[in-house]
Amino acid sequence: MASIHTAATNLISSPLRRRCLLLPPASFLSSAAPKPFSFSTTRRYSSASSVMQAPDSVSAKEMPPHGIDPTTAEEYASQSKLLQEFVNLPSIDKAWIFKSDNANTSWAMFLVRQVDLLANKKRTMTLSSRISKASKDSVDFQWSTFPVEMSGAATVVPSPSGSRLLVVRNKENDSPTVLEIWGSARLEKEIHIPQSVHGSIYTDGWFGGISWNHDESMIAYVAEEPPRAKPVFDYLGFKKEGSADKDCNSWKGQGDWEEDWGETYSKKRKPSLFVVSINSGEVRAVKGIPCSLSVGQVVWAPPSKGSDSLLVFVGWSAENGLQNYPRKLGIRYCYNRPCALYAIVDPFQQPSNNKLDEMDDRATAVNLTHGFSSAFFPRFSPDGKYLVFLSAKSAVESGAHAATESLHRIEWSADRKLHQSVNIVDVVPVVMCPEDGCFPGLYQSNILSNPWLSDGCTMIVSSVWCSTQVILSVNIFSCEVSRISPNESNYSWDVLALDGDDILAAYSSPVDPPQIKYGYHTQQVDQLITWNWLDCSSPTLKYSDKVRSLLSFHKFSILKIPVSDLSEELPKGAHKPFEAIFIQHSNSTSEESCKESKVDGVCTPLVLILHGGPHSVSLTSYSQSLAFLSTLGYNLLVVNYRGSLGFGEEALQSLPGRIGCQDVGDVLAALDYVIDKGLASASKVAVLGGSHGGFLTTHLVGQAPDRFVVAAARNPVCNLSLMVGTTDIPDWCYTEACGKEGKNFFSEAPSAEQLSIFYKKSPISHILKVKVPILFLLGAQDLRVPMSNGLQYARALREKGVDVKVLVFPEDVHGIDRPQSDFESFLNIGVWFKKHLN
């Protein structure tokens, strides 16, 4: 779903995965965090009739104190130890590289995160390394002995020169936000910002934006607007003059309800723009931005002698409901929300408050991309002459929550007046139907703060290419796009930082945890540029001997699945094969023996993994959750059905209006493909998905009830007619159920006819045919697919005697990604599958 992504995708710590909403579990070992609520039913239909039978009874003496039978308890203990082996591996979140006085030496800073299950959080650490290049084809990383934990830090952002470090600490309970400015050996400044100035600073990947100016004297950032005044009451009633916060003789009322931006932003109201002067410690709000705009992704424009310092930012209108009525539709993972680039003068150079009423150019935000439906991630070229940005105009126009992106540039003149119109040039257009093996279009979730090579016109970016993530070079003048990560590799690559004209990257596969690579290029006589990649040591990415041993004999491949439905109504791009990632367990039988005995079911059990979205993608990058499942003795088939990112716009847009049919058919076609190839047994198949992947999971066990042995669903979409009135993205229901035209009749009050369409497209319409055991994992704070959706479906199954188990995580949102929740979720999936598959 808009952001209804899922499984293999979010299961991985890559930015693109974050578009997918089915994430990992919570730790059942901890007693500190709220425990998930669960209920289980074990009544089953007999094979001969619909008579419900009661389960065998177990005496109280036989049951341990936690209510789990001894066999299951032993399985929990065994699998939890194994899962912890995978969870303990740290991950690199960000990296920065800075030049030193020596031309052959630079130094890098890494932001590393590691799960702390007992504390139910991710620890944040910084780790430094000196990079020495003795020759072009040799690089040496000299790592600091220990990482430094940034306890309590929301984020850290080094200055462009690397001489200073900003540490952001967002406090709770109305305490001030703290900004720390660190030098090379000491704390230079600590700035406390009260709630009356602004709330917590946004550090997420969407609204979040923290930018140092060019002389490193100012920092622009996005923070929550100060809360509006609340009505105050005392024993006499309403107090007209208000009251101090600590007045024990009065209390504050709730005031008018204010809309938020939905999933993951439930306690946020309006992101606003601020600038802090490091020398004085003064913080100023940026005035002149329309009240209807929420802002994010701020960057400083290049300095120009004799001109005002300018800020460029992205603005989203609060009136983003259909027909532009005032409704904040959910924005997390939803690239179909209209947005534009704006420019405004630094508040320390704006007119004083008593002159703001004049509203001249220096006091008003100017729309730089007027007439363009989508513009985000602004980046200035090194010479300051061009402003480059991404656009998701295909998503905005079609209503799909994510789609193929495009890249554009604007000429930026130092003496240009802000009110002057700009010419927007297409650099990389939307790719509709890529030729086989050719560039499929841009699919990015972020751009480096400094993505430029030394020529000043080549950007280095990560993007999805079918079922892999690759590194691309993009020339903003010639518009040439080149794949620079190895063409022959099915591994996924992600650029971390640039070291001049060299690249620091991470690469991984479903059976290989992330490793660091250092890339450099050489130019041949014929002007052909070749990229070479060197292995790099890394103390953070060393995994245990047990994990190394378990994964050593696993292998993976990308399968091309022919389309079975070649309808003439579909465009050419939707007729091309889609892909599935096949992860094979080391104990799998050979293809020949499996073919001979597949009726007897001796093949290794197969688990189908289905991502959410539906416009997301499962990549060949490492996922600790999927690696864990594969080491339990299962083969995995990770299906990128038509509608996934990375295959061109025609294939993606073929799905809206056909959900529950085309995507279900693609998954069954992929299953048939591996069975026909002798890679799986038809009698041992499980299915796992979340969000829209959960929609597919529950559809599959209803539409093809005899093809699956067991299922698990995380925050699944089970009933669109219920969801449309409770989700933060009701427009998703219209677009995916009715197609592009669904935008035209979107309403907060669906008609009876529309509700009927939603119901017929939903898994619940097939519920009478469901008979396989299903595990449900639900986040109680989910605003995207509210818990009521999964509970209604689970209760209906329980009513008809199907074996159902439900875990509810009280504090989790759609992703179920708090460390303990992630842990417990996949632990229960592992135990559930072991019980029913083996």
C-alpha positions in Angstrom: 0.0 0.0 0.0 1.1 3.4 -0.3 3.8 2.4 1.6 2.1 -0.7 1.7 5.2 -2.5 1.0 6.5 -5.5 2.6 8.6 -8.5 3.3 11.9 -9.1 1.7 12.1 -5.5 0.9 11.8 -3.9 4.3 13.5 -6.7 5.8 16.7 -5.2 4.5 18.5 -2.2 5.8 18.8 -0.5 2.5 17.1 2.9 1.8 15.0 1.5 -1.0 13.7 -1.2 1.2 12.3 1.4 3.4 9.6 2.0 0.7 8.3 -1.3 1.7 6.2 -1.6 4.7 6.5 -5.1 6.0 9.4 -5.1 8.3 10.7 -7.5 10.9 9.6 -8.5 14.9 10.0 -7.8 19.0 11.8 -9.8 21.6 9.7 -12.3 23.6 12.6 -12.6 26.0 12.3 -9.1 27.4 10.0 -8.3 30.4 10.5 -4.5 30.2 8.5 -3.8 27.0 4.8 -4.2 26.6 4.0 -7.7 25.7 2.1 -8.5 22.5 -1.4 -9.7 22.9 -2.1 -13.0 21.3 -4.8 -15.5 20.8 -4.8 -18.9 19.1 -7.4 -21.3 17.9 -6.7 -24.8 16.8 -10.1 -26.1 15.6 -9.9 -27.5 12.1 -12.3 -28.7 9.5 -12.1 -32.4 9.0 -11.2 -33.6 5.5 -14.6 -35.1 5.0 -17.0 -32.5 6.4 -17.3 -29.1 7.8 -17.8 -30.3 11.3 -15.5 -28.4 13.7 -13.5 -30.6 16.0 -12.0 -29.6 19.4 -8.2 -29.9 19.9 -6.7 -32.5 22.1 -6.7 -31.2 25.6 -3.5 -30.6 27.6 -3.7 -30.7 31.4 -2.5 -27.8 33.4 0.3 -29.8 34.9 1.7 -30.5 31.5 1.8 -26.8 30.5 4.7 -24.7 31.6 4.1 -21.3 33.3 4.2 -19.3 30.0 1.4 -21.4 28.5 3.5 -23.0 25.7 3.8 -26.7 25.4 7.3 -28.2 26.0 7.9 -29.1 22.4 7.1 -25.5 21.2 9.1 -24.0 24.1 12.1 -26.0 23.0 11.7 -24.7 19.4 11.4 -21.1 20.7 14.6 -21.5 22.7 16.5 -23.0 19.8 15.3 -20.6 17.1 15.8 -17.5 19.4 19.4 -18.3 19.8 19.8 -18.7 16.1 18.0 -15.4 15.3 20.1 -13.5 17.8 23.2 -14.5 15.7 21.7 -12.6 12.8 20.3 -9.7 14.8 23.7 -8.9 16.4 25.3 -7.8 13.2 25.7 -4.0 13.0 24.8 -2.1 9.9 26.2 1.1 8.3 23.6 3.7 8.1 25.6 6.6 6.6 29.2 7.5 5.7 31.1 10.7 5.1 34.6 11.2 3.6 36.8 14.3 4.1 40.1 15.3 2.5 43.3 15.7 4.4 46.4 17.7 3.7 48.0 14.6 2.1 46.6 14.1 -1.4 46.8 10.3 -1.0 45.0 10.2 2.3 41.5 11.0 3.4 39.5 10.1 6.5 36.0 8.6 6.7 33.3 8.7 9.4 30.6 6.0 9.6 27.3 6.1 11.4 26.7 2.6 12.6 23.6 1.1 14.2 23.3 -2.1 16.3 20.2 -3.6 17.8 20.0 -3.7 21.6 17.2 -6.2 22.3 17.1 -5.7 26.0 16.8 -1.9 25.7 14.4 -2.3 22.7 16.4 0.3 20.7 19.1 0.7 18.1 22.4 1.9 19.5 24.0 4.6 17.4 27.8 4.8 17.1 30.4 6.6 15.0 33.5 4.9 13.7 36.4 6.5 12.0 38.9 5.3 9.5 41.9 6.7 7.7 41.9 5.8 4.0 45.4 5.6 2.4 46.0 5.1 -1.3 49.5 4.0 -2.0 48.6 3.5 -5.7 45.6 3.7 -7.9 44.8 0.0 -7.5 45.5 -0.3 -3.7 43.7 1.1 -0.7 44.2 0.6 3.0 41.6 1.3 5.7 43.1 2.0 9.2 40.2 1.9 11.6 39.9 3.5 15.0 40.2 0.9 17.8 36.7 1.4 19.1 33.5 3.0 18.0 32.0 5.9 20.0 28.4 5.5 21.1 26.2 8.6 20.5 23.9 7.9 23.4 20.7 9.8 23.2 21.5 11.4 19.9 18.7 11.6 17.3 21.3 12.1 14.5 24.8 13.5 13.8 25.8 15.6 10.8 29.4 16.6 10.1 30.2 20.0 8.5 31.3 19.9 4.9 35.0 20.3 5.8 34.8 17.7 8.5 36.1 20.2 11.1 32.8 20.3 13.1 30.1 17.8 14.1 26.5 18.6 14.9 24.8 16.3 17.4 21.0 16.6 17.7 19.3 15.5 20.9 15.5 15.5 20.8 14.3 15.5 24.4 11.0 14.2 25.7 8.4 15.6 28.2 8.5 19.1 26.8 12.2 19.5 27.6 14.3 21.7 25.3 15.9 20.3 22.1 19.7 20.4 22.4 22.2 21.1 19.6 25.8 20.3 20.3 28.6 21.6 18.1 31.8 19.6 18.5 35.3 20.5 17.3 38.2 18.1 16.9 38.8 17.7 20.6 36.1 19.5 22.5 32.5 20.6 22.8 32.4 24.1 21.3 28.8 25.0 21.8 25.6 23.7 23.4 22.4 25.3 22.4 19.2 24.6 24.3 16.0 25.4 22.3 12.8 25.6 24.3 9.4 24.2 23.1 8.2 27.7 22.7 10.6 28.1 19.8 10.1 24.7 18.2 9.6 21.0 19.0 11.7 18.1 18.1 13.9 18.2 15.0 13.0 16.0 12.1 15.7 13.4 11.3 13.7 11.0 9.1 14.5 10.6 5.4 11.6 12.6 4.1 10.8 15.8 6.0 14.2 15.6 7.7 16.8 18.0 6.4 19.9 19.4 8.2 22.2 21.6 6.1 25.4 23.5 7.1 26.0 26.7 5.1 29.2 27.2 3.2 31.3 29.0 5.8 29.9 26.6 8.5 28.6 29.4 10.6 24.9 28.6 10.2 22.8 25.4 10.2 19.3 25.2 8.6 17.0 22.4 9.7 13.4 21.3 9.9 11.6 21.0 13.3 8.1 20.7 14.6 6.3 24.0 14.8 5.6 25.2 18.4 2.3 23.8 19.7 -0.7 26.0 19.5 -2.1 27.5 22.7 -4.6 25.2 24.4 -7.7 26.4 26.3 -7.1 26.6 30.1 -9.7 25.8 32.8 -9.8 26.2 36.6 -12.4 25.8 39.3 -14.2 28.9 38.0 -14.3 27.6 34.4 -12.6 28.9 31.3 -9.7 31.2 31.9 -9.5 34.0 29.3 -6.0 35.1 30.1 -4.5 31.6 30.0 -2.2 30.1 32.5 1.4 29.1 33.1 2.4 25.5 32.4 3.1 24.7 36.0 0.0 26.2 37.5 -1.4 23.5 39.7 -4.7 25.3 40.1 -5.7 24.9 36.4 -5.4 22.4 33.6 -5.1 22.6 29.8 -7.9 21.4 27.6 -7.4 19.6 24.3 -8.5 22.4 21.9 -9.3 21.7 18.2 -8.2 18.5 16.6 -5.3 19.1 14.2 -4.6 16.7 11.3 -1.2 15.0 11.0 0.7 13.4 8.1 -0.4 9.9 9.0 1.7 6.8 9.5 4.8 7.4 11.7 3.8 11.1 12.1 0.9 10.7 14.5 2.4 13.0 17.1 3.6 15.5 14.6 1.6 18.4 13.3 3.7 20.7 11.0 7.4 20.5 10.0 8.7 24.1 9.8 12.0 25.7 8.8 14.6 27.2 11.2 18.1 28.5 11.1 20.6 28.6 14.0 23.6 30.9 14.2 26.5 28.9 15.7 28.4 31.9 16.9 25.5 33.6 18.8 23.4 30.5 19.5 20.3 32.4 18.3 17.6 30.4 16.5 15.2 32.1 14.0 12.1 30.7 12.3 12.0 31.3 8.6 9.1 33.7 7.9 7.2 34.1 4.7 6.4 30.5 4.0 2.7 29.9 3.4 0.9 28.4 6.4 -0.5 25.6 4.3 3.0 24.3 3.5 4.9 21.6 5.4 8.6 21.8 4.6 11.6 19.4 4.4 14.9 18.6 2.7 16.4 22.0 3.1 19.8 22.9 1.5 21.7 26.2 1.3 22.1 27.8 -2.1 25.6 28.6 -3.2 26.9 31.9 -1.8 27.1 34.8 -4.1 28.9 38.1 -3.4 26.5 40.9 -3.0 23.4 38.7 -2.9 21.3 37.4 -0.1 21.9 33.9 1.3 19.2 31.7 0.1 17.6 28.5 1.3 16.0 25.9 -1.0 13.5 23.5 0.4 10.7 21.1 -0.5 7.1 22.1 0.3 4.0 19.9 0.6 0.6 21.5 0.8 -1.7 20.5 3.6 -4.5 20.7 1.0 -3.4 17.5 -0.7 -6.7 15.7 -0.7 -8.3 15.0 -4.0 -9.8 18.1 -5.6 -7.4 20.0 -3.3 -9.6 20.0 -0.3 -7.9 20.4 3.1 -6.8 16.9 4.0 -3.4 15.7 5.0 -3.2 12.2 3.3 -0.5 9.9 4.7 2.9 10.9 3.3 5.2 8.2 4.6 6.4 6.1 1.6 3.9 8.0 -0.6 5.7 9.7 -3.5 2.4 10.6 -5.1 1.9 13.6 -2.8 2.3 16.9 -4.8 5.3 18.9 -3.8 7.5 21.7 -5.2 10.9 23.4 -4.6 10.9 26.8 -3.0 13.5 29.4 -2.3 13.6 32.0 0.5 16.1 34.3 2.1 18.0 33.3 5.2 16.0 34.6 8.2 19.1 36.4 9.5 18.9 38.5 6.3 15.2 38.9 6.1 13.5 42.3 6.9 12.7 42.8 10.5 9.3 41.8 11.8 7.8 45.3 11.5 8.6 45.2 7.7 7.4 41.8 7.0 4.0 43.1 6.1 5.5 44.6 3.0 5.9 41.0 1.7 8.6 41.9 -0.8 10.7 39.2 -2.5 13.1 38.9 0.4 10.3 37.9 2.8 8.3 35.5 0.7 9.0 31.9 -0.4 9.1 31.6 -4.2 8.0 28.4 -6.0 10.9 27.4 -8.3 9.0 24.5 -10.0 5.7 26.1 -10.6 3.5 23.9 -12.8 5.6 20.8 -12.0 3.6 18.4 -9.8 6.5 16.9 -8.0 10.1 18.0 -7.1 12.2 16.8 -4.2 15.8 16.0 -3.1 17.4 19.3 -4.4 21.1 19.3 -5.0 23.4 22.1 -6.3 26.2 21.4 -8.8 29.7 22.1 -7.3 30.1 25.3 -9.3 26.7 26.5 -8.1 25.3 27.0 -11.6 22.7 24.3 -11.6 20.0 23.0 -9.3 19.2 19.3 -9.8 16.1 17.5 -8.4 14.1 14.3 -8.6 10.5 14.1 -9.6 7.8 11.5 -9.0 5.3 13.2 -11.4 4.3 9.8 -12.7 3.1 8.8 -9.2 1.3 12.1 -8.7 -0.5 11.9 -12.1 -1.4 8.2 -11.8 -2.2 8.0 -8.1 0.2 5.0 -7.6 2.0 5.6 -4.3 5.4 5.1 -6.0 6.4 5.0 -9.7 9.3 5.5 -12.1 11.1 8.8 -11.3 12.7 11.4 -13.5 15.7 13.8 -13.0 15.7 17.5 -13.9 17.9 20.5 -13.8 17.4 24.2 -13.4 20.0 26.9 -14.3 20.9 28.8 -11.2 22.2 32.3 -11.8 23.9 34.0 -8.8 22.3 37.3 -9.5 18.9 35.9 -10.5 15.9 37.4 -8.8 13.7 34.9 -7.1 10.5 36.0 -8.9 12.1 35.2 -12.3 10.7 32.1 -14.1 13.0 29.2 -14.6 13.5 26.7 -17.4 13.3 23.1 -16.2 15.3 20.7 -18.3 14.8 16.9 -18.4 18.0 15.0 -17.6 16.6 11.5 -17.2 13.0 11.0 -18.3 10.6 8.3 -17.2 11.4 5.0 -18.9 8.2 3.4 -20.1 9.3 0.1 -21.6 13.0 -0.7 -21.3 14.7 -3.0 -23.7 15.9 -6.3 -22.3 19.0 -5.7 -20.2 18.8 -1.9 -20.6 18.4 0.9 -18.1 14.8 0.5 -16.6 14.5 4.0 -15.2 15.3 5.8 -12.0 14.1 4.4 -8.6 15.8 6.2 -5.8 15.0 6.7 -2.1 17.7 9.3 -1.5 20.7 11.2 -3.0 24.0 11.8 -1.3 24.4 15.3 0.1 27.5 15.5 -2.2 26.9 13.2 -5.2 29.3 14.9 -7.6 32.5 13.7 -9.3 35.3 16.3 -9.9 34.1 17.1 -13.4 31.1 18.9 -11.8 28.5 17.4 -14.0 28.5 13.7 -13.1 26.3 12.5 -10.3 26.8 9.1 -8.6 23.5 7.6 -7.4 22.0 4.2 -6.3 18.9 3.0 -8.1 16.8 -0.2 -8.5 17.5 -2.2 -11.7 15.0 -5.0 -11.8 15.6 -7.2 -8.7 19.0 -5.6 -7.9 20.2 -2.3 -6.7 23.0 -0.8 -8.8 25.3 2.3 -8.8 24.8 4.7 -11.7 26.6 7.7 -13.1 24.4 10.4 -14.6 25.8 13.3 -16.6 23.5 16.2 -16.2 24.5 17.8 -19.5 24.8 14.9 -21.9 22.0 13.1 -20.1 24.0 9.8 -20.3 23.2 7.2 -17.7 25.8 4.4 -17.1 25.8 1.4 -14.8 29.1 1.4 -13.0 28.6 -1.4 -10.5 29.6 -4.7 -12.1 27.2 -5.7 -14.9 27.8 -9.4 -14.3 26.9 -9.3 -10.6 23.5 -10.2 -9.3 24.5 -8.7 -5.9 23.0 -5.4 -4.8 25.2 -2.3 -4.5 24.6 1.0 -2.5 26.8 4.0 -2.7 27.9 5.3 0.8 30.1 8.3 0.0 32.5 9.7 -2.6 36.2 10.1 -2.0 37.0 12.7 -4.8 36.5 10.6 -7.9 36.4 7.3 -6.1 33.4 5.6 -4.5 32.9 4.0 -1.2 30.1 1.4 -1.5 28.4 -1.5 0.2 27.5 -4.7 -1.6 25.6 -7.8 -0.4 23.3 -10.6 -1.5 20.6 -12.7 0.2 23.3 -15.1 1.4 26.2 -12.6 1.9 26.1 -10.0 4.6 27.2 -6.5 3.5 30.8 -5.8 2.7 32.6 -2.6 1.8 34.0 -2.0 -1.7 36.2 0.9 -2.9 35.8 1.8 -6.5 38.1 3.7 -8.9 37.9 4.2 -12.6 40.5 4.1 -15.4 40.1 5.6 -18.9 41.2 3.6 -21.9 42.7 4.9 -25.1 39.3 4.7 -26.8 37.9 7.0 -24.0 36.0 4.0 -22.5 35.8 4.4 -18.7 36.2 1.2 -16.7 35.3 0.9 -13.0 37.4 -1.4 -10.7 36.3 -2.5 -7.2 38.7 -3.3 -4.3 37.8 -5.2 -1.2 38.0 -3.3 2.1 38.4 -4.5 5.6 35.6 -3.5 8.0 35.4 -4.3 11.8 31.6 -3.5 11.8 30.6 -6.0 9.2 32.2 -9.2 10.6 29.6 -11.8 11.3 29.9 -14.8 13.6 31.5 -18.1 12.5 28.1 -19.7 13.0 26.4 -17.4 10.6 29.3 -17.7 8.1 29.0 -21.5 8.3 25.2 -21.5 7.9 25.2 -19.3 4.9 28.3 -20.7 3.2 26.5 -23.3 1.2 23.5 -21.3 0.3 23.1 -19.8 -3.1 20.7 -17.6 -4.9 19.6 -16.8 -8.5 17.3 -14.5 -10.3 14.5 -16.3 -12.2 12.8 -14.8 -15.3 9.1 -15.8 -15.0 7.1 -15.7 -18.3 3.8 -13.8 -18.1 0.8 -16.2 -18.3 -1.8 -13.5 -19.0 -0.9 -11.8 -22.3 -4.0 -9.7 -22.5 -4.1 -7.3 -25.4 -5.4 -4.6 -23.1 -2.0 -4.5 -21.4 0.9 -2.4 -22.8 4.1 -4.1 -24.1 6.0 -3.5 -20.9 3.4 -5.6 -19.0 4.0 -8.6 -21.4 7.7 -8.9 -20.4 8.8 -11.5 -17.9 8.9 -10.5 -14.3 11.4 -11.8 -11.8 11.7 -13.8 -8.6 14.8 -14.3 -6.4 15.3 -18.0 -5.5 17.3 -18.7 -2.4 18.3 -22.3 -2.1 19.1 -24.1 1.1 22.3 -26.2 1.2 20.4 -29.4 2.0 18.0 -29.1 -1.0 17.8 -32.1 -3.2 19.1 -32.0 -6.7 16.8 -30.9 -9.5 16.7 -34.4 -11.0 15.8 -36.2 -7.7 13.3 -33.5 -6.8 11.6 -33.9 -10.2 11.4 -37.7 -9.7 10.0 -37.5 -6.2 8.2 -34.2 -6.0 4.9 -36.0 -5.6 6.2 -37.6 -2.5 7.3 -34.2 -1.2 11.0 -34.9 -0.4 12.1 -31.5 -1.7 13.1 -28.8 0.8 10.0 -26.9 1.9 9.4 -23.6 0.0 8.4 -20.3 1.5 7.0 -17.6 -0.8 8.0 -14.1 0.2 5.8 -11.3 -1.0 6.7 -7.6 -0.7 4.1 -4.8 -0.1 3.4 -1.6 -1.8 2.4 -3.0 -4.2 4.8 -0.6 -5.9 7.9 -1.6 -4.1 10.5 -4.2 -4.8 12.4 -7.0 -3.1 16.1 -6.7 -3.8 19.1 -9.1 -3.9 20.6 -7.3 -0.9 21.1 -9.0 2.5 18.1 -9.4 4.9 18.8 -10.8 8.3 15.2 -12.0 8.6 15.3 -13.9 5.3 18.7 -15.3 6.0 17.3 -16.5 9.3 14.4 -18.2 7.6 16.6 -19.9 5.0 18.9 -21.3 7.7 15.9 -23.1 9.3 15.9 -25.4 6.3 13.7 -23.6 3.7 14.1 -22.5 0.2 12.8 -19.0 -0.4 11.0 -17.7 -3.5 10.9 -13.8 -3.4 8.5 -12.7 -6.1 8.7 -9.3 -7.8 5.3 -9.4 -9.5 4.3 -7.0 -12.2 3.7 -3.6 -10.5 7.0 -3.7 -8.7 9.6 -1.0 -9.0 12.6 -1.4 -11.3 11.0 -2.8 -14.5 9.8 0.3 -16.3 6.6 2.4 -16.0 4.3 0.3 -18.2 4.8 -2.8 -16.2 4.3 -0.9 -12.9 1.1 0.8 -14.1 -0.4 -2.5 -15.3 -1.4 -3.4 -11.8 -3.7 -0.6 -10.5 -7.2 -1.7 -11.0 -6.1 -5.4 -11.2 -5.0 -6.1 -7.7 -6.2 -9.4 -6.3 -6.1 -10.8 -9.8 -3.0 -10.0 -11.8 -0.6 -10.0 -8.8 -2.1 -13.2 -7.5 -1.7 -14.8 -10.9 1.9 -13.7 -11.1 2.7 -15.3 -7.7 1.0 -18.5 -8.7 2.9 -18.5 -12.1 6.2 -18.1 -10.2 5.3 -21.0 -7.9 4.4 -23.2 -10.9 7.7 -22.2 -12.6 9.9 -23.5 -9.7 7.8 -26.6 -9.3 8.0 -27.4 -13.0 11.7 -26.9 -12.9 12.0 -29.4 -10.1 13.1 -26.8 -7.6 10.2 -27.2 -5.2 7.6 -29.7 -4.1 3.9 -28.7 -4.5 3.1 -30.3 -1.2 5.4 -28.2 1.0 4.7 -24.5 0.3 4.3 -21.7 2.8 3.5 -18.0 2.1 4.6 -14.9 4.0 3.8 -11.2 3.3 3.0 -7.9 4.9 0.9 -4.9 4.0 0.1 -5.5 0.4 2.1 -8.7 0.6 -0.3 -9.7 3.4 -3.1 -8.8 1.0 -1.6 -11.3 -1.5 -1.0 -13.9 1.2 -4.6 -13.9 2.4 -5.8 -13.8 -1.2 -3.7 -16.8 -2.2 -4.9 -19.0 0.7 -8.5 -18.2 -0.3 -8.2 -18.4 -4.1 -5.8 -21.4 -4.1 -6.5 -23.1 -0.8 -5.0 -26.4 -1.7 -1.6 -25.1 -2.8 -0.4 -23.9 0.6 0.3 -25.7 3.9 0.7 -22.6 6.2 0.8 -18.8 6.0 1.9 -15.7 8.0 0.8 -12.1 7.4 2.1 -8.9 8.9 -0.4 -6.0 9.1 -2.3 -7.4 6.0 -4.9 -5.7 3.9 -7.8 -8.1 4.2 -10.9 -5.9 3.6 -10.6 -2.7 1.4 -14.2 -1.8 2.2 -13.3 -1.5 5.9 -9.8 0.0 5.3 -11.0 2.9 3.1 -12.7 4.5 6.1 -9.9 4.0 8.6 -6.6 4.3 6.8 -4.4 7.4 6.4 -4.3 6.8 2.7 -7.9 6.1 1.5 -6.9 7.3 -2.0 -4.7 4.1 -2.2 -7.9 2.0 -2.0 -9.5 3.8 -4.9 -6.3 3.8 -7.1 -5.3 0.2 -6.6 -8.9 -1.2 -6.8 -10.2 1.0 -9.6 -7.1 2.1 -11.5 -6.0 5.6 -12.5 -9.6 6.7 -12.9 -10.2 5.9 -9.2 -8.6 9.4 -8.4 -11.6 11.0 -10.1 -14.2 9.7 -7.8 -12.3 9.4 -4.5 -14.5 10.4 -1.6 -14.4 10.2 2.1 -17.9 8.8 1.9 -17.8 5.9 -0.6 -21.0 4.9 -2.3 -22.6 1.5 -1.8 -21.4 0.6 -5.3 -17.8 1.5 -4.5 -17.8 -0.4 -1.2 -19.0 -3.4 -3.2 -16.1 -3.1 -5.6 -13.7 -2.8 -2.6 -15.2 -5.9 -1.0 -15.0 -8.0 -4.2 -11.3 -7.1 -4.6 -10.5 -8.1 -1.1 -9.2 -11.3 0.4 -12.2 -11.5 2.7 -14.5 -12.2 -0.3 -12.7 -15.6 -0.5 -12.6 -16.4 3.2 -15.0 -19.3 3.1 -12.4 -21.3 1.1 -9.5 -20.7 3.5 -8.3 -23.7 5.5 -4.6 -23.4 6.1 -3.2 -22.3 9.5 -2.4 -18.5 9.5 -0.3 -16.5 11.8 -1.2 -12.8 12.1 1.2 -10.1 13.4 -0.4 -6.7 14.0 0.8 -3.3 15.1 -1.7 -1.6 17.4 -0.5 1.9 16.4 -0.7 1.1 12.6 -2.4 4.0 10.8 -1.7 2.7 7.3 -3.6 -0.7 7.6 -5.3 -0.3 11.0 -5.3 -3.4 13.2 -9.1 -3.8 12.8 -8.4 -5.1 9.2 -6.4 -8.1 10.3 -8.5 -8.8 13.4 -11.7 -8.9 11.5 -10.3 -11.4 9.1 -8.7 -13.5 11.9 -11.9 -13.6 13.9 -13.9 -14.6 10.9 -11.4 -17.5 10.3 -11.7 -18.5 14.0 -15.4 -18.5 13.7 -15.2 -21.1 10.9 -12.7 -23.2 12.8 -9.4 -22.4 11.0 -6.2 -22.7 13.0 -5.3 -19.0 13.7 -2.7 -17.4 15.9 -2.6 -13.6 16.4 0.1 -11.5 18.0 -0.6 -7.8 18.6 2.3 -5.4 19.3 0.9 -2.6 21.4 3.4 0.1 20.6 4.2 -0.7 16.9 3.2 1.0 13.7 2.8 -0.5 10.3 6.4 -1.7 9.9 6.5 -3.6 13.3 10.1 -2.6 13.3 10.9 -1.9 17.0 13.8 -4.2 17.8 11.9 -6.5 20.2 8.9 -6.6 18.0 11.0 -7.4 14.9 12.7 -10.2 16.8 9.5 -11.7 18.2 7.7 -11.4 14.9 10.2 -13.4 12.9 10.8 -15.8 15.8 7.1 -16.7 15.8 7.1 -17.0 12.0 10.0 -19.4 12.2 8.3 -21.5 14.9 4.9 -21.4 13.2 6.4 -22.6 9.9 8.4 -25.3 11.6 5.3 -26.6 13.3 3.2 -26.8 10.1 5.8 -27.4 7.3 7.9 -30.1 9.0 
